[in-house]
Amino acid sequence: MLTAHEEQRAAAGGVVSASQPEKITFSFGRNWKDFVERYLSPEREKIATASLLEFLERKDLKDLSFLDIGCGSGLFSLAAYRLGAKQITSVDVDPFSVECTTRLSETVGTPKSWRVVHGSILENDCVARLEPADVVYAWGSLHHTGAMWDAIRNASRMIAPNGLFFLAIYNKAEGRGSSEFWLKVKRRYNRASTPVKRLMEIGYVIRYQALPELVRFRNPFSFWRNYSRIRGMNAWIDVRDWLGGYPYEFANAGEVFKFCQNELGLRLVNLHSVNNLGLNEFLFRRESE
């Protein structure tokens, strides 16, 4: 039986550790539930679907199985369904994310080919319930598990022979505004009261989104109006996701590449790297023996 603290940590996507208790008050699933209920639209679905195909360099997912690890809102599982995937499995440790994804599945008739699983990729029992997939999708989720490298290793076990692994991991940024700095901010955010959280969110938007646009003599509101073009997401939802997203781990592109190639035996077929706090995106293939 989990304690209230442990349940809160699990709902936030982390692992339970009695030796290093952390105060985690942010739930990715609740945030995604807000996104699905208030912002998800056919246009956002189209943008998300296009972003998936672009990086996979495919026209569709017909005859392919799709495993969505850390499915969040379920949007990309829905995209896989729209693209003709023969089997879809959506996995998340947060019960609210499971609820969101189940709701999206219901909007298309609850197909038997789409299974929603409540569990963690770190748990052997959960991994044992999963089938290897032609496309394993773990975009922006494994660095929030509290054991990123173990999560990547477990996820890689789910790649079918000649299958693809679409992975996105936060980049390790150095210097001013480093990853370590934001780790402290995230801890502070999770320890804060609800009013202070709202103030931190507003402060973040002003400091890191509005002011840079004003300095460039651009309309700061245009950034928010056009934000949905980025994978179909919503700017405010992503602000909360960024500030509240904890546990928080990171690695530079080279570290992820070496781990996946040398330890996991995967071959890199596509890469989008960044030099900031954003996500490095990788597409690996497991070569058939």
FIMAR-794368 format. One record per residue (C-alpha): residue number from 1; residue in one letter; chain; x, y negated, z negated. Coordinates in nm, 3 decimals. Each point is the difference from the previous one (the first is absolute). Example, Ala and Ser with C-alpha at 12.3 -4.5 7.8 and 13.67 -1.06 7.14 Angstrom:
<rs>
<1 "a" "A" <1.230 0.450 -0.780>> <2 "s" "A" <0.137 -0.344 0.066>> 
</rs>
This chain:
<rs>
<1 "m" "A" <0.000 0.000 0.000>> <2 "l" "A" <0.144 -0.336 0.108>> <3 "t" "A" <-0.001 -0.295 -0.236>> <4 "a" "A" <-0.167 -0.324 0.108>> <5 "h" "A" <0.345 -0.139 0.082>> <6 "e" "A" <0.092 0.303 0.207>> <7 "e" "A" <-0.328 -0.010 0.191>> <8 "q" "A" <0.059 -0.367 0.076>> <9 "r" "A" <0.349 0.077 0.126>> <10 "a" "A" <-0.125 0.286 0.216>> <11 "a" "A" <-0.273 -0.218 0.149>> <12 "a" "A" <0.264 -0.255 0.089>> <13 "g" "A" <0.194 0.261 0.194>> <14 "g" "A" <0.282 0.065 -0.243>> <15 "v" "A" <0.130 0.301 -0.186>> <16 "v" "A" <-0.051 0.050 -0.372>> <17 "s" "A" <0.311 -0.032 -0.214>> <18 "a" "A" <-0.020 0.020 -0.377>> <19 "s" "A" <0.359 -0.118 -0.036>> <20 "q" "A" <-0.043 -0.319 0.205>> <21 "p" "A" <-0.358 -0.122 -0.040>> <22 "e" "A" <-0.096 -0.288 0.228>> <23 "k" "A" <-0.301 -0.226 -0.013>> <24 "i" "A" <-0.173 0.033 0.337>> <25 "t" "A" <-0.329 -0.183 0.033>> <26 "f" "A" <-0.025 -0.013 0.379>> <27 "s" "A" <-0.189 0.263 0.200>> <28 "f" "A" <0.075 0.028 0.371>> <29 "g" "A" <-0.330 0.181 0.041>> <30 "r" "A" <-0.209 -0.278 -0.152>> <31 "n" "A" <0.176 -0.247 0.225>> <32 "w" "A" <-0.069 0.216 0.307>> <33 "k" "A" <-0.362 0.043 -0.107>> <34 "d" "A" <-0.032 -0.378 0.009>> <35 "f" "A" <0.153 0.001 0.349>> <36 "v" "A" <-0.239 0.264 0.135>> <37 "e" "A" <-0.309 -0.162 -0.153>> <38 "r" "A" <0.079 -0.361 0.097>> <39 "y" "A" <0.239 -0.013 0.294>> <40 "l" "A" <0.009 0.318 0.206>> <41 "s" "A" <-0.146 -0.057 0.346>> <42 "p" "A" <0.007 0.166 0.344>> <43 "e" "A" <0.260 -0.256 0.109>> <44 "r" "A" <0.229 0.089 -0.290>> <45 "e" "A" <-0.046 0.368 0.084>> <46 "k" "A" <0.113 -0.065 0.357>> <47 "i" "A" <0.309 -0.190 -0.115>> <48 "a" "A" <0.096 0.276 -0.244>> <49 "t" "A" <-0.050 0.265 0.267>> <50 "a" "A" <0.213 -0.192 0.249>> <51 "s" "A" <0.282 -0.044 -0.253>> <52 "l" "A" <0.002 0.374 -0.067>> <53 "l" "A" <0.019 0.093 0.367>> <54 "e" "A" <0.264 -0.262 0.077>> <55 "f" "A" <0.253 0.138 -0.248>> <56 "l" "A" <-0.080 0.363 0.077>> <57 "e" "A" <0.034 -0.088 0.369>> <58 "r" "A" <-0.310 0.201 0.087>> <59 "k" "A" <-0.331 -0.059 0.172>> <60 "d" "A" <-0.202 0.214 -0.240>> <61 "l" "A" <0.026 0.272 -0.265>> <62 "k" "A" <-0.196 0.271 0.180>> <63 "d" "A" <0.090 0.356 -0.102>> <64 "l" "A" <0.215 -0.132 -0.286>> <65 "s" "A" <-0.051 0.034 -0.377>> <66 "f" "A" <0.046 -0.312 -0.215>> <67 "l" "A" <0.099 -0.015 -0.367>> <68 "d" "A" <-0.047 -0.340 -0.167>> <69 "i" "A" <0.203 -0.009 -0.324>> <70 "g" "A" <-0.105 -0.287 -0.225>> <71 "c" "A" <-0.302 -0.067 0.221>> <72 "g" "A" <-0.106 -0.315 -0.190>> <73 "s" "A" <-0.310 -0.138 0.169>> <74 "g" "A" <-0.017 0.292 0.243>> <75 "l" "A" <0.026 -0.238 0.295>> <76 "f" "A" <0.279 0.190 0.174>> <77 "s" "A" <-0.168 0.335 -0.059>> <78 "l" "A" <-0.301 -0.153 0.172>> <79 "a" "A" <0.228 -0.118 0.281>> <80 "a" "A" <0.131 0.356 0.038>> <81 "y" "A" <-0.359 0.125 0.024>> <82 "r" "A" <-0.083 -0.258 0.266>> <83 "l" "A" <0.310 0.108 0.191>> <84 "g" "A" <-0.116 0.359 0.018>> <85 "a" "A" <0.217 0.172 -0.262>> <86 "k" "A" <-0.113 0.361 -0.031>> <87 "q" "A" <0.053 0.011 -0.377>> <88 "i" "A" <0.038 -0.286 -0.250>> <89 "t" "A" <0.102 0.030 -0.364>> <90 "s" "A" <0.000 -0.312 -0.218>> <91 "v" "A" <0.181 0.015 -0.336>> <92 "d" "A" <0.013 -0.253 -0.283>> <93 "v" "A" <0.059 0.007 -0.374>> <94 "d" "A" <-0.231 -0.297 -0.061>> <95 "p" "A" <-0.366 0.108 -0.036>> <96 "f" "A" <-0.120 -0.332 0.144>> <97 "s" "A" <0.201 0.062 0.316>> <98 "v" "A" <-0.153 0.346 0.023>> <99 "e" "A" <-0.342 -0.165 -0.034>> <100 "c" "A" <0.080 -0.256 0.274>> <101 "t" "A" <0.128 0.264 0.239>> <102 "t" "A" <-0.296 0.227 -0.065>> <103 "r" "A" <-0.231 -0.293 0.075>> <104 "l" "A" <0.172 -0.062 0.334>> <105 "s" "A" <-0.029 0.369 0.080>> <106 "e" "A" <-0.372 -0.022 -0.070>> <107 "t" "A" <-0.037 -0.286 0.250>> <108 "v" "A" <0.096 0.243 0.278>> <109 "g" "A" <-0.217 0.286 -0.124>> <110 "t" "A" <0.237 0.167 -0.251>> <111 "p" "A" <0.169 0.217 0.265>> <112 "k" "A" <0.125 0.342 -0.110>> <113 "s" "A" <0.330 -0.083 0.166>> <114 "w" "A" <0.065 -0.280 -0.255>> <115 "r" "A" <0.095 0.107 -0.353>> <116 "v" "A" <0.057 -0.244 -0.290>> <117 "v" "A" <0.223 0.124 -0.284>> <118 "h" "A" <0.049 -0.155 -0.344>> <119 "g" "A" <0.358 0.065 -0.108>> <120 "s" "A" <0.362 -0.112 -0.001>> <121 "i" "A" <0.268 0.097 0.249>> <122 "l" "A" <0.225 0.044 -0.306>> <123 "e" "A" <-0.217 0.280 -0.135>> <124 "n" "A" <0.080 0.350 0.122>> <125 "d" "A" <-0.363 0.106 -0.038>> <126 "c" "A" <-0.107 -0.279 0.234>> <127 "v" "A" <0.272 0.073 0.254>> <128 "a" "A" <-0.100 0.367 -0.001>> <129 "r" "A" <-0.355 -0.098 0.102>> <130 "l" "A" <0.122 -0.182 0.310>> <131 "e" "A" <0.064 0.141 0.347>> <132 "p" "A" <0.298 -0.109 0.213>> <133 "a" "A" <-0.105 -0.268 0.248>> <134 "d" "A" <0.113 -0.116 0.343>> <135 "v" "A" <0.002 -0.359 -0.127>> <136 "v" "A" <0.082 -0.075 -0.364>> <137 "y" "A" <-0.082 -0.363 -0.076>> <138 "a" "A" <0.139 -0.163 -0.317>> <139 "w" "A" <-0.009 -0.372 0.060>> <140 "g" "A" <0.085 -0.212 -0.303>> <141 "s" "A" <-0.098 0.261 -0.256>> <142 "l" "A" <0.293 0.217 -0.109>> <143 "h" "A" <0.195 -0.289 -0.153>> <144 "h" "A" <-0.287 -0.044 -0.249>> <145 "t" "A" <0.014 0.352 -0.143>> <146 "g" "A" <0.275 -0.063 -0.254>> <147 "a" "A" <0.216 0.270 0.161>> <148 "m" "A" <0.046 -0.117 0.359>> <149 "w" "A" <0.266 0.244 0.119>> <150 "d" "A" <-0.186 0.300 -0.141>> <151 "a" "A" <-0.318 -0.128 0.164>> <152 "i" "A" <0.173 -0.033 0.339>> <153 "r" "A" <0.143 0.351 -0.039>> <154 "n" "A" <-0.340 0.148 -0.085>> <155 "a" "A" <-0.170 -0.188 0.283>> <156 "s" "A" <0.260 0.129 0.247>> <157 "r" "A" <-0.095 0.357 -0.094>> <158 "m" "A" <-0.337 -0.069 0.159>> <159 "i" "A" <0.138 -0.070 0.349>> <160 "a" "A" <-0.088 0.274 0.245>> <161 "p" "A" <0.271 0.126 0.241>> <162 "n" "A" <0.064 -0.270 0.260>> <163 "g" "A" <-0.228 -0.226 -0.206>> <164 "l" "A" <0.039 -0.371 -0.076>> <165 "f" "A" <0.055 -0.182 -0.329>> <166 "f" "A" <-0.115 -0.365 0.002>> <167 "l" "A" <0.159 -0.150 -0.311>> <168 "a" "A" <0.008 -0.360 -0.127>> <169 "i" "A" <0.212 -0.094 -0.302>> <170 "y" "A" <0.068 -0.339 -0.158>> <171 "n" "A" <0.335 -0.141 0.105>> <172 "k" "A" <0.267 -0.071 -0.260>> <173 "a" "A" <0.059 -0.377 0.003>> <174 "e" "A" <0.297 -0.162 -0.171>> <175 "g" "A" <0.074 -0.354 -0.120>> <176 "r" "A" <-0.263 -0.261 -0.076>> <177 "g" "A" <-0.348 0.146 -0.015>> <178 "s" "A" <0.149 0.349 -0.007>> <179 "s" "A" <-0.186 0.327 -0.045>> <180 "e" "A" <0.118 0.007 -0.361>> <181 "f" "A" <-0.153 -0.346 -0.054>> <182 "w" "A" <-0.336 0.118 0.133>> <183 "l" "A" <0.018 0.311 -0.216>> <184 "k" "A" <0.000 -0.234 -0.301>> <185 "v" "A" <-0.288 -0.204 0.145>> <186 "k" "A" <-0.207 0.314 0.050>> <187 "r" "A" <0.059 0.108 -0.359>> <188 "r" "A" <-0.103 -0.347 -0.119>> <189 "y" "A" <-0.315 0.009 0.215>> <190 "n" "A" <-0.107 0.338 -0.139>> <191 "r" "A" <0.049 -0.119 -0.357>> <192 "a" "A" <-0.196 -0.322 0.057>> <193 "s" "A" <-0.363 -0.071 -0.083>> <194 "t" "A" <-0.252 -0.028 0.284>> <195 "p" "A" <0.003 -0.385 0.005>> <196 "v" "A" <0.380 -0.002 0.014>> <197 "k" "A" <-0.009 0.255 0.283>> <198 "r" "A" <-0.224 -0.233 0.201>> <199 "l" "A" <0.239 -0.291 -0.064>> <200 "m" "A" <0.295 0.210 0.111>> <201 "e" "A" <-0.184 0.092 0.320>> <202 "i" "A" <-0.081 -0.363 0.078>> <203 "g" "A" <0.355 -0.103 -0.080>> <204 "y" "A" <0.136 0.268 0.232>> <205 "v" "A" <-0.222 -0.113 0.288>> <206 "i" "A" <0.105 -0.365 -0.044>> <207 "r" "A" <0.371 0.068 -0.046>> <208 "y" "A" <0.059 0.279 0.250>> <209 "q" "A" <-0.270 -0.046 0.264>> <210 "a" "A" <-0.140 -0.355 0.009>> <211 "l" "A" <0.315 -0.205 -0.067>> <212 "p" "A" <0.217 0.176 0.263>> <213 "e" "A" <-0.266 -0.078 0.262>> <214 "l" "A" <-0.021 -0.365 -0.108>> <215 "v" "A" <0.379 -0.035 0.015>> <216 "r" "A" <-0.021 0.115 0.362>> <217 "f" "A" <-0.280 -0.255 0.063>> <218 "r" "A" <-0.247 0.281 0.058>> <219 "n" "A" <-0.352 0.044 -0.130>> <220 "p" "A" <0.032 0.221 -0.313>> <221 "f" "A" <-0.350 0.136 0.051>> <222 "s" "A" <0.086 0.141 0.344>> <223 "f" "A" <0.212 0.268 -0.169>> <224 "w" "A" <-0.303 0.126 -0.191>> <225 "r" "A" <-0.232 -0.021 0.300>> <226 "n" "A" <0.236 0.211 0.210>> <227 "y" "A" <0.104 0.243 -0.272>> <228 "s" "A" <-0.242 0.273 0.106>> <229 "r" "A" <0.209 0.046 0.314>> <230 "i" "A" <0.259 0.171 -0.225>> <231 "r" "A" <-0.123 0.360 -0.012>> <232 "g" "A" <-0.357 -0.123 -0.057>> <233 "m" "A" <0.075 -0.102 -0.358>> <234 "n" "A" <-0.128 -0.290 -0.214>> <235 "a" "A" <0.238 -0.263 -0.139>> <236 "w" "A" <-0.150 -0.029 -0.349>> <237 "i" "A" <-0.020 0.377 -0.043>> <238 "d" "A" <0.366 0.025 0.097>> <239 "v" "A" <0.101 -0.275 -0.245>> <240 "r" "A" <-0.149 0.201 -0.286>> <241 "d" "A" <0.153 0.318 0.139>> <242 "w" "A" <0.344 -0.164 0.008>> <243 "l" "A" <-0.010 -0.157 -0.347>> <244 "g" "A" <-0.170 0.293 -0.171>> <245 "g" "A" <0.168 0.283 0.187>> <246 "y" "A" <0.192 0.187 -0.267>> <247 "p" "A" <0.195 0.231 -0.034>> <248 "y" "A" <0.212 -0.170 0.265>> <249 "e" "A" <0.306 0.154 0.163>> <250 "f" "A" <0.197 -0.103 0.307>> <251 "a" "A" <0.285 0.105 0.227>> <252 "n" "A" <0.174 -0.141 0.304>> <253 "a" "A" <-0.056 0.157 0.339>> <254 "g" "A" <0.335 0.178 -0.004>> <255 "e" "A" <-0.071 0.169 -0.333>> <256 "v" "A" <-0.335 0.134 0.120>> <257 "f" "A" <0.148 0.108 0.334>> <258 "k" "A" <0.288 0.191 -0.161>> <259 "f" "A" <-0.229 0.169 -0.253>> <260 "c" "A" <-0.248 0.113 0.264>> <261 "q" "A" <0.264 0.110 0.248>> <262 "n" "A" <0.265 0.154 -0.226>> <263 "e" "A" <-0.213 0.145 -0.279>> <264 "l" "A" <-0.328 0.069 0.178>> <265 "g" "A" <0.130 0.082 0.348>> <266 "l" "A" <-0.228 -0.245 0.183>> <267 "r" "A" <0.079 -0.184 0.323>> <268 "l" "A" <-0.075 -0.371 0.034>> <269 "v" "A" <-0.207 -0.085 0.309>> <270 "n" "A" <-0.122 -0.352 -0.079>> <271 "l" "A" <0.095 -0.278 -0.242>> <272 "h" "A" <-0.112 -0.347 -0.094>> <273 "s" "A" <0.232 -0.151 -0.260>> <274 "v" "A" <-0.018 -0.333 -0.183>> <275 "n" "A" <0.248 -0.224 -0.183>> <276 "n" "A" <-0.247 -0.118 -0.262>> <277 "l" "A" <-0.227 0.148 -0.269>> <278 "g" "A" <-0.225 0.164 0.256>> <279 "l" "A" <-0.025 0.360 0.104>> <280 "n" "A" <0.239 0.197 0.215>> <281 "e" "A" <-0.202 0.230 0.224>> <282 "f" "A" <0.139 0.335 0.112>> <283 "l" "A" <-0.125 0.268 0.234>> <284 "f" "A" <0.180 0.330 -0.053>> <285 "r" "A" <-0.049 0.331 0.178>> <286 "r" "A" <0.049 0.346 -0.143>> <287 "e" "A" <0.161 0.196 0.280>> <288 "s" "A" <-0.146 0.345 0.055>> <289 "e" "A" <0.245 0.278 -0.078>> 
</rs>
